[in-house]
């Protein structure tokens, strides 16, 4: 059995790379006038142009061969049929079932009835909140506060912000995740507890930050409302027992299941704030958009398959050109949180050093995902993209139709979008002054949505979910666990009681001992009992 990098498919790519490393993307366009048509794909109203990459037909063919050799087809069938591909946690991975209709069996039981039942409960609940039949102590809910972190936070916050034009009179939805009390205080300060619904979202219902924030918000509600506070508290969790023990009434607990990964959970009841913000019809449209991408991913040939193509390009630059980072650049203020969402999705999924079978990975895995909204980003870090020494492939994302009527603004935005990818590719390699020289040949993908709607947002997020999955299959890693987050959590739990007094500590390395002692000596107040603020 070959290792990944010894395999014939990899070796073929390695020798092909030596040819391509001498090519320029601009020359590839000169040689192939139909290049835009050949290297672009459409799914529904979404266009992916990947012609501005250092690839030709041979490259894409060889990369697709690598995916075949790595068993991508089999892994995809496993994914969609409820196979326990999250092997380290012995779990199925079925976020696609949340937006599908077909029966899927886990341990012989169809998961779809519980999916549909929960959607119906979300529908009933969000309808009643939005039309005012269900309100707080002070009447109709004006505000919703969402408490969660990581996958129980980033997706709902991104979707709620992205779909702001679709709220149609729904309650304002606020998000607090950080254990830094400043975040929660800032969120709660302008709100009236009597008309605020609180949703605590945690798959495990054991995450320390979320539970501490939930206790603080619960106290805030109780101080204002007394025993009536409970009515305004909702939980979304796969650990319904813990939520009940926390004090959430059974009828206010929305379940999801261990086969929904945290960073893949937006499509479950974790999306409740989205349904409250834009209505359940909007939430269902988002599910339909994601389902459309699922069907494309399942059925399209690898060479014509949008998530597969994005993943193959990622592997190409990561493993054959040494690119360590990948930029995500939404030219759409509504998608300003997309880089943060994709950071967790990609880096928690692909930041692994061992393969599924526990052996060390053969080559680099997950890239550093980062980015910000254009055109703002142009005025901060684009200098490095254009003239820095490192290769940073980038995804540019925009919508053809804005939600506003400011045509001039949108034209300027789009002119910049088009200009940047052209400049990154063509550069200005012959400028007289070396400071004005741009090497060019910097690869980009352009994703154009017809319009940012619930449907196209669903498509876009599912596109990236599947991209991440394909990369994980090629690298041979498990995209659905995250053991690397545990060590720090355990250590924080051990350190926390040490902060209850002003004694010097000695149980850690010299740096950590020194830092804790410095903190104790310099904190403003002497030891205070921890508890609600
Ligand atoms: O610490 C990382 C993590 O486990 C993520 O994977 C997860 O999305 C987040 O914490 C929140 O977990 P929970 O939903 O269980 O509170």
Boltz pocket constraint, residues with backbone or C-beta under 6 A from the ligand:
constraints:
  - pocket:
      binder: B
      contacts: [[A, 149], [A, 150], [A, 151], [A, 152], [A, 201], [A, 202], [A, 203], [A, 204], [A, 205], [A, 206], [A, 207], [A, 210], [A, 262], [A, 263], [A, 348], [A, 482], [A, 485]]
      max_distance: 6.0
